[in-house]
Amino acid sequence: MCGTLRGYMVHRSGHSLNRVVPIILILLSASLSGCFGDDEISSEIDDENNVVEIEWGEPYYMPRHEECIDPDNGQDPGYEGYGIGYEPSISITNNGNMFITAHKDLRWGGEDSPIPVILDPDDPGPWWACTDGQETSWDYWASWFWASYDNGTTWGHGEEFDPTPGNMLFANYLAGGSECLGDEGDIAVDAMDTVFYLDTTLEDNWWHILGDNGTTYESGACARMNTMAADDRPWVAAQGDGIIHYLGNSGASPPECSGDSGRYWYYHSENSGSSFSQCYSMPGGWSTISSQNHGPYVFVVQEDADSSSGTVHVRISDDYGRGTGPGPSDGSWASPVDIGPRNGNCPEGYPVINNNEKGTVAAVWADCPNGGTGPWMMRFAISYDNGTNWSESWDVTPFDRGINMYPFISISEEDVVSLAFYGLDFNQNGSEDGYTSGKEWYLYAGALREPSFNDSWSFSVADPTPLHIVTDYEEDSGDTHALHDFFETVISADGTWLGIAYQENIGLHPFEENEEQRYIKFVRGELDVLTS
């Protein structure tokens, strides 16, 4: 019952916290106390006609292949059938097929996997997948690739992502998609409903291409991207018929590229990834990318620099990102446009951008003016003309005191804009202190129709189960990274529901001190767009 409650809401307008509505708390207190303890986050039913209420369904854990489940591999009892991973990405086709990938747990790739061996060089060993006796959480060599063909009702593994038992020394890297050794990836869908899944090996990237709304595996075995940069987190967008945008996080300037410098490098393909332009630098800090499906616009949002303060700016191409190559070469990218301030340096906090086909584009970012464990802020800016004119960014901070980590945006074609984030309310259970042991992280989301400057957001808890509980170690060390670097959301093509891929921590990690087991989940929320 807790998963469908709408009343547990956080409501902010500018910097002022709305007052608690007593009658709502009385009516909901019995149900909410069972879900969230004694939290007293401000609750208010917002009568503004642009608020879109969300009714949440039951959360779903991503599955493992049945033949790879090992009850003795260290997973908590009852969770052996679920995939271990973190930092999930999600994409959707026009018919509602969805695809999720997640970072593999490299320390959980077998009892003698290479990462633990780095700490014990006298006991070398390979990575393993789907093998009894090796305590592995991997089903195959590629990063996780889950698929749903019924609008998120059930989930399985994508086409050609079957188990690959054995170790890395004997893996058949020509057998198909699941045999391509990967670490983490990203997914994009073009206007033809072709799914492009990029999986990085840190040294380079593999492409997996699936046609027919993601149901037919079309790419060759382990198709290399052949970029000149060694990448960490890949970001992918797609549009038209096989136009792909890849934004690579190299962290440093690749020496073989050019005299340009930068953390991020942009690569462009118009032949479904068969070849890419190389080495176009986009100097700045943390960054993400999005594009129209049918139209020509591409958007990159990023911190203006790798610095503790500054601005957030947006780079825009109105010609599919064309004309980019070894610098100096601006191609069709306009000069960056500042859309708002940064007053702190959140731990690995990516500003996020998204858009629709009719010209709406929006950006959101977390800000940390009080340090990593002090109260955070969240800022939002929107344009209704493909970034030609932007609203002034405004404060959409959800808590009077708390942390709003990794906010993500989705936008429907009817201009319903959803925001979701990992949230920790310092005031929960009547507390007056800050980031302390025992406090609970939750998944929050809210939606507005056609938001404009200083509009208020109402956020509800999307999953009544805490995603993580702050530990003594995290309080003492100021570590807020338990849920890692990001998660993602999608809105269905008809704009009637929101899907979220996210992470939940359960039980102690068998191979990492002060870490937990990480599980990937999905939840769907029905958007009340007809009566809003």
Disulfide bonds with the S-S distance in Angstrom:
Cys2-Cys35 1.74
Cys68-Cys130 2.11
Cys180-Cys222 2.25
Cys257-Cys279 2.18
Cys346-Cys368 2.01
